[in-house]
Amino acid sequence: MTRCLTWLLAPLLLLAGCISTTPQASLDDTGNCTAMVVGGFRKVADERSERFNGKVGEQVARCRGGDRAAAFRTTPYVDWSNYWATGDATSLLPGTSGVGSHLGANGRGVDGALLDLEYQRMELIKFNLFDNAGSFADYALGRDGVPGTALKTWPSMRLDAGSPFHAAVGGDGPQLCQGELIRWRQLDGICNDLRNPWMGATGTLFARNVQFEATYPDSSGDPLARNRHGDRLSLLQPDPQLISRKLFTRAQSDPAECRDGQGLPGAAVDANCDYQKAPFFNVLAAFWIQFMTHDWFSHMEEGHNGPQWMAVGCAGDAAKLGCRPGDRIDASFVADSSVPPRYTAADGTKPLARAFRTHANKVTAWWDASQIYGYDATSRLRVKRDPADAARLLMHPGTRPGAGEALGQLPVFGPGDPINPQWAGQGTAAQADNWSIGVGFYHTIFSREHNAFVAEFRRRAAAAPDEDSGLRDPAQPTAVVRYRDVSPDVLFEVARLVVAAEIAKIHTIEWTPQLLYDEPLNLAMNANWGGLFDGHRWVENALEAVVVQNFGKSADAKKAGQWYSALASGPGIFGLGARVYTSDRFFARHDATKDDIWDLANPDHVNGGVNHFGSPFNFPEEFVSVYRLHSLVPDLIELRHWDADPNRIAAKVPVIETFRAKATGALANEGAADWALSMGRQRLGLLTLGNSPAFLQNLPLPRLQSSTGKIDVAALDLIRDREHGVPRFNEFRRQYGLRQLTSFDDFIDARLPADSPERARQVQVIADLRSIYGQHKCDASKVITAAQKNLDGSPINDCLGKPDGSLVDNIEDVDTVVGWLAEFTRPHGYAISETQFQVFILNASRRLFSDRFFTSSFRPEFYGKLGVEWVSHNGPTGKQFEPRESNGHRVEVSPFKRVLLRTVPELSAELAGVVNAFDPWARDRGEYYGLGWTPRKGAESDPAFRP
Ligand code: HEM
């Protein structure tokens, strides 16, 4: 098989792809590359402890990145970030100006990075899926002769007798969703997978990405966890509010200008709250991800947690730093805290079959825009449809001038709406909690977008009422549905499918490549969507053939799991299985010369593109943890007016003054265009220590039963992770196949010169970390993990490579959020850390692989002809391209920019110079992934560019 793939992918991946771990030194590229090629493809690890860890041998490093790549192989961080062409122009081979050929140094660097990332994804799929809902023993042991990783249905994903749809899907017999249940996204998420109706539905359990034994390290009965942490940890130990005040607080040059995030009276422009800014990512991007998480997961139900109230730290002297001992919060809901079952593994051991405790996801896990459209009966009552046309969402014309305002603002909750009192006065939305100016903005423009789709559909229907809309009713699969036959209810649900897919596309090919601003990630994310080999048809065809001949229907675990991911990189995950040709099925792209036999009446076609890799899809607790991105938010928003000089900051509006109902008021008063312009031009906060918004450390919440009425959200992020049993940072890395750190000093970026001020700053932060988490005398007899071994094959012990009895840092105790914020060493252009990214590689891919509406059901039968066109071409008027190349690529006008141009057309002049709408709008993108903070032409007078 190795040979076959080598042949197929040569020359594209061969030079990049063959990973040798032989540590031989050579200064000559040709020699290094030849040695690497002879080494052949690296094997996907058989054992958890033999994983790749993102570290390559010296020859491979030199072949792909020269001396620099070789020099940093001893750090814990992934090697690909030091390969040629993976950074800005300075990472290109001297004398070159672009990536060039795959065989040149820059091409080898980028291809090598892509291959490293794909190996990581394959091993993440293999080693990091731990379903909590009852399927894990089958996954580990297999069922009826089928290996666990090739299983496709699970008893725990059936609808139970209490479901109103139990009989409709087959009752107590084999269950299969059909008819109306498969026509569109169901409100509570059932029947996305036809044979696993309950998967991803509201109320299903959060999964895990780590061995169950590694969860709840502070309270578990696991001996390794006890060895790892001694008795140093508990829910409030180390003190989360102390950590927040000491490690998270934003230092202020003049606290009187910031006033804990409240700014100055009247939103005066003289206010200033210092924060560390990311030069290549804007505030729109910060709120985009809050908007996304509201769709994906929630531990809270209707804006509250469980019934018990608990203290949240700030003991002893900590209060001197500004925290509040009187704060209280409601404890997280627990779904099941009974003693977890165990199963007997092949080696006779009895591992856990679920985590020590479980928690339910209170919204659908699907990327289905449930924050807009609802996830249960109560939330659906908050969704307002237009009485004049039930296909539309209700919007009221805004009062500010501008074509976008005429498209409407959200209606406000009224009497009789099922809301929590603290949501009164907010714009209507299914998910109403923590409503911010940004979230309100996105709900507004995607409601406008929904209506824009409906309007275009109606236009086509009026022009040609008897024409085939492309839609089909699964109950009558062969009957043509003409435009005139489409009822408002059907059109509403089709528009929901389109909006959800647009959002997924924006996130995948626009938000993420700007979050991870370098060439490998730009290619990788576009590959998830459109295919790595877009435009290289011979490779695609070869891949199709391999899949059909070797893996297509295979129940073999290795084939189904490991290579599927890699091969799907060819055509891309999106639309996988949406074409079925007699000779090649799963990886086929559209080919007008072939006869597409995809059939709505055939469940294997409707569902055929999904792959769950043996484990039912849901987000893991660890995924929620790495999305605790509160540091992205600034304290003050620099308000600008689109119909005045956009370079002028007219006011500094405290974000806290745009929270909940005030967000809706602010949107109505200023109009969506002003907020888009303001958030589009302003840089967001870096995800690093010392950068939490002051207002979030002092957030008033009316529902709190405490003397202070406030909560520190940054401290709460740590408490929630502890309640949910997220492993601490070092074990978290080991579990995800990344190298461990052996002391706090490993956080320091080894690439910085010894005398750099930034290095000195990092050294100071390390001292603070040490003062909080402390040190202990190590005991080499204590083995601390089952996830990895030392490089010599010995178990990892409490001394982490130091002599027995040494004083070692309590690096094992560092909270995961603290750890990834402290990761100063990052790939170029990464707004997040490599640890967070590792979590995304797995779960972002799975979220696409598992959803039939993004794979085999991305078809006109469900989306209509217009819907398929709209999602594929970013709107109704065909593909559009930017006039200039960006980072060496010809680029389509991005999907979010197209949404903005449709829904906030006032901004067309401002957006003309924007390539990625999440890049600060007035920034000059410079050359090849430059991070410079310089104005583009026309924005020179913008004060944001002053030093
Ligand atoms: C105005 C801005 C924001 C405010 C006021 C806010 C406030 C809060 C509050 C009060 C909680 C609930 C804590 C609890 O009881 O568990 C929370 C949770 C959370 N927030 Fe934010 N937040 C804001 C922005 C963001 C942003 C930009 C992100 C980025 C992704 C984010 C991600 C999260 C996540 C992942 C959770 C945990 C949700 C869960 O456990 O299900 N928030 N936030």
Boltz pocket constraint, residues with backbone or C-beta under 6 A from the ligand:
constraints:
  - pocket:
      binder: B
      contacts: [[A, 286], [A, 287], [A, 289], [A, 290], [A, 293], [A, 297], [A, 298], [A, 299], [A, 300], [A, 305], [A, 330], [A, 434], [A, 435], [A, 436], [A, 437], [A, 624], [A, 627], [A, 628], [A, 629], [A, 630], [A, 632], [A, 633], [A, 655], [A, 659], [A, 699], [A, 713], [A, 716], [A, 720]]
      max_distance: 6.0
